[in-house]
Amino acid sequence: MNEKIRVMIGEDEVSKRIQEVADQINRDYEGRTLSLVCVLKGGVFFMCELAKRLKVPVTLDFMSVSSYGDDTKSSGVVKIVKDLDQPLEGKDVLVVEDIIDSGRTLSYLLRILKGRNPKSLKLCTLLDKPDRRVVDDAEVDYCCFVIPDEFVVGFGLDYMQLYRNLPYIGVVELDG
């Protein structure tokens, strides 16, 4: 089976929208330090681009969670694969994610992080796919793009660990 990648959102449009979201975050957190929590692996490309555009002081930390095991669809069981290095208590925290799909993983993660007593906890995503949502308690505070239910790659998102490095958002089209 061969795949082709069709451009959904071009590189310039992605860059422009990240700047707009960063401008809003800069206004919202003016005079405060913001702790960015990246959900690995996909979120790292977006977090780096977002962080470069933030004017407020930021710290960066990383977390890896899994809900898929060895299957291609969610098992509903979420586990922390890599936890944060720094405590969140009393901090303004912004969770940075590449895409919100079913919402299961984010719902679980946000519950865990709220239990660590941050001063505030918000969610920022590059892509939101609301048509796939099965959990409604993963409220998105900052979103770059709402997209239809298509399998996307690029800007951190992968297909079988490939295509994360594409500088745009593309749709995987399988043929054969």
C-alpha positions in Angstrom: 0.0 0.0 0.0 1.3 3.4 -0.9 0.3 6.7 0.6 0.1 10.2 -0.8 0.0 13.4 1.3 -2.4 16.1 0.2 -1.8 19.5 1.7 -4.7 20.5 4.0 -3.1 23.6 5.7 0.0 25.1 4.1 3.1 26.1 5.9 2.5 29.9 5.8 -1.1 29.5 7.1 0.1 27.3 10.0 2.8 29.8 10.9 0.4 32.8 10.7 -2.1 31.1 12.9 0.4 30.0 15.5 1.5 33.7 15.8 -2.1 34.8 16.3 -2.6 32.3 19.1 0.7 33.3 20.6 -0.4 36.9 20.6 -3.6 36.0 22.5 -1.6 34.0 25.0 0.8 36.9 25.5 -2.1 39.2 26.2 -3.7 36.7 28.6 -0.5 35.9 30.6 1.1 39.4 30.5 3.2 39.9 33.6 3.2 36.2 34.6 5.4 33.2 34.0 3.8 30.4 32.0 4.7 26.7 32.4 4.3 24.9 29.0 3.6 21.2 29.3 4.2 19.4 26.0 2.4 16.1 25.3 5.0 14.0 23.4 5.8 13.1 20.7 3.6 15.0 18.4 3.2 18.2 20.5 6.9 19.0 20.4 6.9 20.7 17.0 4.0 22.9 17.9 5.3 23.7 21.3 8.6 24.8 20.0 7.0 27.1 17.4 4.6 28.5 19.9 7.3 29.1 22.6 9.5 31.0 20.1 6.6 33.5 19.6 5.8 34.0 23.3 7.0 37.2 25.0 6.1 36.1 28.5 8.7 34.1 30.5 8.1 30.4 29.9 9.3 27.1 31.3 9.1 23.9 29.3 8.4 20.4 30.5 7.4 17.2 28.7 5.0 14.3 29.4 4.2 11.2 27.4 1.0 9.4 27.8 -0.4 6.4 25.8 -3.8 5.1 25.3 -3.3 2.9 22.3 -1.1 0.0 23.3 -0.3 -2.1 20.2 -3.6 -1.3 18.4 -4.5 1.5 16.0 -7.6 2.6 18.0 -7.8 3.7 21.5 -8.0 1.1 24.2 -9.6 3.6 26.6 -6.8 2.7 29.1 -4.4 5.6 29.5 -0.9 5.3 31.1 1.8 7.8 31.8 4.9 6.8 30.0 7.1 9.8 30.9 6.1 12.1 33.8 7.0 15.8 34.3 10.3 16.8 35.8 9.0 19.8 37.7 6.1 20.2 40.1 3.1 22.3 38.9 1.8 23.5 42.3 1.0 27.2 42.2 2.0 27.6 38.5 0.1 28.9 35.5 0.2 25.8 33.3 -0.6 25.5 29.6 -0.8 22.0 28.2 0.3 22.0 24.5 -1.0 19.2 22.3 -0.8 18.5 18.6 -4.3 17.3 18.1 -7.4 16.6 20.1 -9.4 13.7 18.7 -11.6 11.5 21.0 -10.6 13.6 24.1 -10.0 10.5 26.2 -6.3 10.9 26.7 -6.6 14.7 27.4 -9.5 14.2 29.8 -7.4 11.8 31.8 -4.3 14.0 31.6 -6.1 17.1 32.7 -7.6 15.3 35.7 -4.1 14.2 36.8 -2.6 17.6 36.3 -5.4 19.4 38.2 -4.6 17.2 41.1 -1.1 18.7 41.2 -2.6 22.0 42.3 -1.5 24.4 39.5 -2.6 28.1 39.9 -4.3 27.7 36.5 -4.5 25.0 33.9 -5.4 25.6 30.3 -5.2 23.7 27.0 -3.7 24.7 23.7 -3.9 22.6 20.6 -2.7 22.9 17.0 -5.7 20.9 15.7 -9.1 20.1 17.0 -11.2 17.3 15.5 -14.6 17.8 17.3 -16.4 15.2 15.1 -14.4 12.4 16.8 -15.0 13.6 20.4 -16.3 11.1 22.8 -15.4 12.9 26.0 -16.6 16.5 26.6 -14.5 17.5 29.6 -11.3 18.4 27.6 -12.2 22.0 27.0 -9.9 23.7 24.5 -8.8 27.2 25.5 -6.6 28.0 22.5 -6.9 26.3 19.1 -5.2 27.0 15.9 -7.4 25.0 13.5 -10.7 23.0 13.7 -10.4 20.2 11.1 -12.8 17.6 9.7 -12.4 13.9 10.5 -9.5 13.1 8.2 -6.2 11.3 9.0 -3.6 14.1 9.1 0.2 14.2 9.4 2.9 16.9 9.5 4.0 19.4 12.1 4.5 16.6 14.6 1.6 14.3 13.6 2.6 10.9 12.1 1.6 8.0 10.1 3.5 4.9 11.3 6.1 7.3 12.8 6.6 9.0 9.4 5.8 12.5 8.2 6.2 14.3 11.6 8.8 16.6 10.0 6.5 18.0 7.3 6.2 21.8 7.8 2.4 21.8 6.9 -0.7 19.7 7.8 -1.4 17.1 5.2 -4.0 14.4 4.7 -2.9 10.8 4.2 -4.5 9.3 1.2 -3.9 5.5 0.8 -4.0 3.9 -2.6 -3.6 0.3 -3.6 
